[in-house]
Amino acid sequence: MRPTKKTLSYVLVLAALLMFAGLGGWYFFLNRQAETVSATDASRGLRSEAPSRSVGNIYNNIVSGITSLVERDGDETREGASPPQLQKITKTPVAGMAFGAGTSSVLYFAESSTGYIFSADTSTGAVERLTNRMFPKTQEAVFSRDGSVVLRSIDENGDIASFAGKIATSTSSETVDGGATLSGKYLERNISAIVPAAFSRELLYIVKTPFGGADGVLSSWDGMRRKTVFSSPLSGWYPISLADGRIFFVLRPADNAAGFAYELKNGSLVPQVRDARGLTYLPNTSSAAILYGESGGGSLALFARAQNDATSLSLPIRTVADKCVWSTEGPAIATTTTPKIFSKKPAPMVKPLVAYCAVPQFVTSNAFLNDWYRGAIHTSDSWWRVDVSADTVELIFAPEMDTPIDVESPIMDDRGEHIAFINAIDKTLWLLRIKPEKIKTTP
């Protein structure tokens, strides 16, 4: 039986309706997906508009403000009130930060999504974008004390790219509206770890050798002058450079694996810590004191050592040295070994060995280091003051339960008043105020 013309018309109309319904459903599906992607990108700090140099626009689009608070009990901030102890500086992820040298109250940081460099005044709350050159998807920013920076990312070939640059001065012709040019050049590819040489205008970094080992290289900032200062058949090292000229090479930690830390002295490697399971290591800039952590058997331990030949002290807090920072300034303490009446000279003033450590309130993994480094787990930390000289620890700050802080890469300003750190949960930048310590003297 042949279909009639009327039947064919019905079939065509029905097919057209089904096609339009399908297209409409597909449109709404794509629109919903685009909204989801946009929301996800916004939460990660991606696709944000390039901020202008004005403080107000940066405040609204990029920065939640150096004056914004981590609220307690929903209280509003009153004008003229004391600044909070803990502040959230950015809404978007950052790649690294550094305090200005000396008595400066400025905190510099690089935004991950754009690579723009910003400055924030910890005293006034003023925020400014300093650079206008974009480095998308910057994963790490390493600052030097003279204002130079190394921005690190993954290039289109999957290699690690490291751009060493310096911000143009305000009087330079390279300065334009919206920020200054970040001028510089790319270093050799696949540098696994890099730090500025704190004692010179140089860079200290690790590169893998063709046979699976690693070299420690000291180079000029532009990478032209290059000198190998360390070689190892193992590749997993990272460097530490201190302002007093000391250089350390530490094996990257892993749970239950033996860790080693060496100091480079006159071309030779001098052991500092050997065969410590899951070793994390933090030397003191102004003394031979160190903090080091161990991770093994599903537990964490933290130790302090005041001198190279001193006995290591087991501290009553469970954390890793990567969550600690040495105090950069503290009150001098007058010490006397004999009664003052028999001494013709004034008692020497000794700076106490103080560190600040973020301590996880709970550790939920038996392989903490491995899981934490790859971002599989996060902690909720409280801050503790560790006085190595007196062998005491003191809780100084515990965040609210609804404000989890997983401290990463803490640094302290030269005045010993602020600790800046990245919250590993979302890579935002935070600031912790350290209350001034009372000066102690002997009678």
C-alpha positions in Angstrom: 0.0 0.0 0.0 1.5 3.3 -1.1 1.5 6.2 1.4 -0.8 9.1 0.6 0.3 12.6 0.2 -1.4 13.5 3.5 0.5 10.8 5.4 3.8 12.0 4.0 3.0 15.5 5.1 2.3 14.3 8.7 5.6 12.4 8.7 7.6 15.4 7.5 6.0 17.7 10.1 6.7 15.2 12.8 10.3 14.8 11.7 10.7 18.6 11.6 9.3 18.9 15.2 11.6 16.2 16.4 14.6 17.9 14.8 13.8 21.3 16.3 13.3 19.7 19.7 16.6 18.0 19.5 18.4 21.1 18.5 16.7 23.0 21.3 17.8 20.4 23.8 21.3 20.4 22.5 21.4 24.2 22.7 20.3 24.2 26.4 22.8 21.4 27.1 25.7 23.4 25.6 24.6 26.5 27.4 24.6 24.7 30.7 28.0 23.2 30.0 29.4 26.6 29.1 28.1 28.1 32.4 29.6 25.2 34.3 33.0 25.6 32.6 32.9 29.4 33.2 32.1 28.9 36.9 34.9 26.4 37.3 37.4 28.6 35.5 36.3 31.6 37.7 36.8 29.6 40.8 40.3 28.7 39.7 41.1 32.3 38.8 41.1 31.6 35.0 39.4 33.8 32.4 39.4 36.8 34.7 39.7 40.2 33.0 43.1 41.8 33.1 43.0 44.1 36.1 43.7 47.7 35.7 46.2 49.5 37.8 43.6 51.2 39.9 43.3 49.9 43.4 39.6 49.7 43.3 39.3 47.5 40.2 42.0 45.1 41.5 40.1 45.0 44.8 36.9 44.0 43.1 38.2 41.7 40.4 41.3 40.1 41.8 41.9 40.8 45.4 39.5 40.4 48.3 41.7 43.0 50.0 44.5 43.2 52.4 41.9 44.7 54.8 39.3 42.0 54.4 38.9 39.7 57.4 38.5 36.1 58.2 35.3 36.8 60.1 34.7 35.4 63.5 31.1 34.8 64.6 30.0 37.0 61.7 31.1 40.2 63.3 31.6 43.2 61.0 34.9 45.1 60.9 34.6 48.4 62.6 36.5 51.4 61.3 39.6 52.0 63.4 39.5 48.5 64.8 42.7 46.5 65.3 43.7 44.6 62.2 42.9 40.8 62.3 45.5 38.2 63.0 44.6 36.3 59.9 43.8 37.9 56.6 42.9 36.5 53.1 44.7 38.6 50.5 43.6 37.1 47.2 40.5 35.5 45.7 42.5 33.9 42.9 45.4 31.4 43.0 48.9 32.8 43.3 52.2 31.2 42.1 54.5 32.6 44.7 55.3 35.7 46.9 58.0 37.6 48.7 58.3 40.4 51.2 60.2 43.5 50.4 63.7 43.7 51.9 64.4 45.5 55.2 61.7 47.4 57.0 59.4 47.4 53.9 55.8 46.4 54.6 55.2 45.4 51.0 54.3 41.9 49.9 54.9 41.0 46.3 53.0 38.1 44.6 52.3 36.7 41.1 48.9 35.7 40.0 48.8 32.1 38.6 46.4 32.6 35.7 48.1 35.7 34.2 51.6 35.9 35.6 51.0 39.5 36.5 53.1 40.8 39.5 51.3 42.7 42.2 52.3 44.5 45.4 50.2 44.8 48.6 51.0 47.1 51.5 50.4 45.2 54.7 50.0 48.4 56.6 47.7 50.5 54.4 46.0 47.8 52.3 47.0 49.5 49.0 47.3 47.0 46.1 48.9 47.7 42.8 49.6 45.7 39.6 53.2 46.2 38.7 53.6 44.4 35.4 51.7 44.4 32.1 53.3 41.3 30.4 51.1 38.2 30.6 52.5 34.8 31.4 49.5 32.5 31.3 49.2 29.5 33.6 52.2 30.4 35.7 52.7 27.5 38.2 55.6 28.9 40.2 57.0 32.3 40.9 60.4 32.6 42.6 61.3 36.2 43.8 64.6 37.6 44.7 65.2 40.4 47.3 66.1 43.0 44.6 62.7 42.7 42.8 63.6 40.1 40.2 61.4 37.1 39.6 61.5 33.7 37.9 58.1 32.7 36.4 57.8 29.0 35.7 55.3 27.1 33.6 54.8 24.2 31.2 55.2 25.0 27.5 53.4 23.5 24.5 56.0 20.7 24.3 55.4 19.6 27.9 58.8 21.1 29.0 59.4 23.2 32.1 59.9 26.8 31.0 61.6 29.3 33.4 61.6 33.0 32.5 64.0 35.2 34.6 62.9 38.8 34.5 63.2 42.1 36.3 60.4 44.7 36.7 61.2 48.0 34.9 61.6 51.0 37.2 58.9 53.8 37.2 61.3 56.1 35.3 62.0 53.5 32.6 60.7 54.0 29.0 59.4 50.4 29.3 56.8 51.5 31.8 53.4 52.1 30.3 49.9 52.6 31.6 48.7 49.5 33.5 52.1 48.4 34.6 55.7 48.0 33.8 57.3 45.6 31.4 58.9 42.5 32.9 62.0 42.2 30.8 64.3 39.2 30.8 64.9 35.9 29.0 64.1 32.2 29.2 66.7 29.9 30.9 67.5 26.4 29.9 64.5 24.0 29.7 63.4 21.5 32.4 65.0 23.1 35.5 63.5 20.9 38.2 64.0 23.3 41.1 65.4 26.9 41.3 66.1 29.6 43.9 67.8 32.9 43.8 71.3 32.9 45.3 70.5 35.0 48.4 74.0 36.2 48.7 74.6 37.3 45.1 73.0 38.3 41.9 72.8 34.7 40.7 70.5 31.7 40.4 70.9 28.3 41.9 69.1 25.5 40.2 68.9 21.7 39.6 68.9 20.1 36.1 68.8 16.4 35.3 71.8 14.8 33.5 71.4 12.6 30.4 72.2 9.5 32.6 69.4 10.1 35.2 71.4 12.1 37.7 71.3 15.7 38.6 73.6 18.8 38.5 73.4 21.8 40.8 74.2 24.9 38.8 75.1 28.4 39.9 74.5 30.9 37.0 74.0 34.5 36.3 70.5 35.8 36.2 70.3 35.6 32.4 71.8 32.1 32.4 74.8 33.1 30.4 77.5 32.4 33.0 77.0 28.8 34.3 79.0 26.8 36.8 78.2 23.3 38.1 78.7 23.2 41.8 77.1 19.8 42.7 76.6 16.5 40.9 74.8 13.4 42.0 73.7 10.1 40.4 70.3 10.8 41.9 67.9 13.3 40.3 65.5 14.2 43.1 67.3 17.1 44.8 66.3 20.7 45.6 68.6 23.6 46.6 68.4 26.0 49.5 70.4 29.3 49.5 70.8 31.4 52.6 71.7 35.1 52.9 74.9 34.3 54.8 76.3 32.4 51.8 75.5 28.9 52.8 74.1 26.5 50.2 72.3 23.2 50.9 71.1 20.3 48.7 68.3 18.2 50.1 66.8 15.0 48.6 63.1 15.4 47.9 61.2 13.6 50.6 59.0 10.6 50.3 57.3 8.6 53.1 59.4 5.9 54.7 62.3 6.7 52.2 65.7 7.6 53.6 66.4 11.3 53.2 69.6 13.3 53.2 70.6 16.9 53.5 74.1 18.3 52.7 75.8 21.7 53.0 78.2 22.7 50.2 81.4 23.9 51.7 84.5 24.7 49.6 83.3 22.4 46.9 82.6 19.5 49.2 79.3 18.1 50.6 79.1 18.1 54.4 76.3 15.9 55.8 73.7 17.7 57.9 71.1 15.0 58.3 71.4 11.5 57.0 69.1 8.5 56.6 66.0 10.2 58.1 62.8 8.7 56.8 60.7 11.2 54.9 63.1 14.0 55.6 61.9 17.7 55.4 64.6 20.2 56.2 64.7 23.9 57.2 68.1 25.6 58.1 68.3 28.8 60.1 69.7 31.8 58.2 71.6 33.4 61.2 72.8 30.3 63.0 73.6 26.6 62.6 70.2 25.6 64.0 67.9 23.5 61.9 64.4 22.1 62.0 63.7 18.8 60.3 60.7 16.5 60.0 60.3 12.8 59.5 57.4 10.9 58.0 57.3 7.1 58.3 55.1 4.4 59.5 52.0 6.6 59.1 53.2 9.2 61.6 54.9 12.6 61.6 57.7 13.9 63.9 59.4 17.2 64.1 62.9 17.8 65.5 65.1 20.8 66.3 68.8 21.1 66.6 70.5 24.2 67.9 74.1 23.4 66.7 75.8 21.0 64.4 77.1 19.0 67.3 74.1 19.4 69.6 71.5 16.7 70.3 68.3 16.8 68.3 65.2 17.6 70.4 61.9 15.9 69.6 59.2 18.6 69.6 55.7 17.8 70.9 54.0 18.9 67.6 53.4 16.7 64.6 54.1 18.5 61.3 56.6 18.8 58.5 59.4 21.3 58.2 57.8 22.6 54.9 55.1 24.1 57.1 57.6 26.0 59.3 59.5 29.3 59.0 62.3 30.6 61.2 61.6 34.0 62.9 63.6 36.7 61.2 63.7 39.1 64.1 63.3 38.6 67.8 64.1 40.3 71.1 67.6 39.9 72.5 67.9 38.1 75.7 70.7 39.0 78.1 72.3 35.8 79.3 74.8 35.5 82.2 76.9 32.5 83.1 78.2 34.1 86.3 76.6 36.4 88.8 76.5 40.0 87.5 78.5 41.3 90.5 81.6 39.3 89.4 81.3 40.3 85.7 83.2 43.4 84.4 81.6 43.2 81.0 77.9 43.4 80.2 76.2 40.1 79.5 76.1 39.1 75.8 72.8 39.6 74.0 71.6 36.3 72.4 68.8 36.2 69.9 66.4 33.3 70.7 65.9 30.5 68.2 62.3 30.9 67.4 60.3 29.3 64.6 56.6 29.3 63.7 55.0 26.1 62.4 51.6 25.2 61.0 50.5 22.0 62.5 47.7 19.8 61.0 44.9 19.2 63.5 44.3 15.8 61.9 46.5 13.6 59.7 44.3 11.3 57.6 46.8 9.5 55.5 49.4 6.8 56.2 51.5 8.3 53.4 51.1 11.9 54.2 54.0 13.4 52.2 53.3 11.5 49.0 49.6 12.4 49.2 50.1 16.0 50.3 52.7 16.9 47.7 50.4 15.7 44.9 47.3 17.5 46.3 45.4 14.3 47.1 44.8 15.4 50.7 44.6 18.7 52.5 45.0 19.6 56.2 43.4 22.1 58.5 46.3 23.8 60.3 46.8 25.8 63.5 49.9 28.0 64.1 52.4 27.3 66.9 55.4 29.2 68.1 58.4 27.0 68.7 61.2 28.4 71.0 64.1 26.1 70.4 66.3 27.9 73.0 63.8 27.2 75.7 62.5 23.9 74.3 58.9 25.1 74.5 55.9 25.3 72.1 52.9 27.6 72.2 49.6 27.7 70.3 49.2 31.2 68.8 46.3 30.8 66.3 43.7 28.3 65.5 41.3 29.1 62.6 37.6 28.5 62.8 36.2 25.1 61.7 34.7 26.6 58.6 38.0 28.2 57.5 40.4 25.3 56.8 43.9 26.5 56.1 46.5 24.1 54.6 49.7 26.1 54.9 52.2 25.9 52.0 55.4 27.8 51.4 55.4 30.1 54.5 57.7 33.2 54.5 58.3 35.9 57.2 59.1 39.5 56.7 62.4 41.0 57.9 60.7 42.7 60.9 59.4 39.4 62.2 55.8 40.7 62.2 54.0 38.9 59.3 54.0 35.4 57.9 52.6 35.1 54.3 51.6 31.7 53.0 49.6 29.9 50.3 46.5 28.0 51.2 47.2 24.7 49.4 43.4 24.0 49.2 42.8 26.8 46.6 46.2 28.4 46.2 45.0 31.7 47.6 47.4 34.0 49.5 47.0 34.7 53.2 48.7 36.8 55.9 49.2 36.0 59.5 50.2 38.7 62.0 52.6 37.8 64.7 52.1 39.8 67.9 55.3 41.6 69.0 57.1 39.7 71.7 58.0 41.4 75.0 61.7 42.0 75.4 63.2 39.8 78.1 66.2 40.8 80.2 67.8 39.4 83.3 67.9 41.5 86.4 
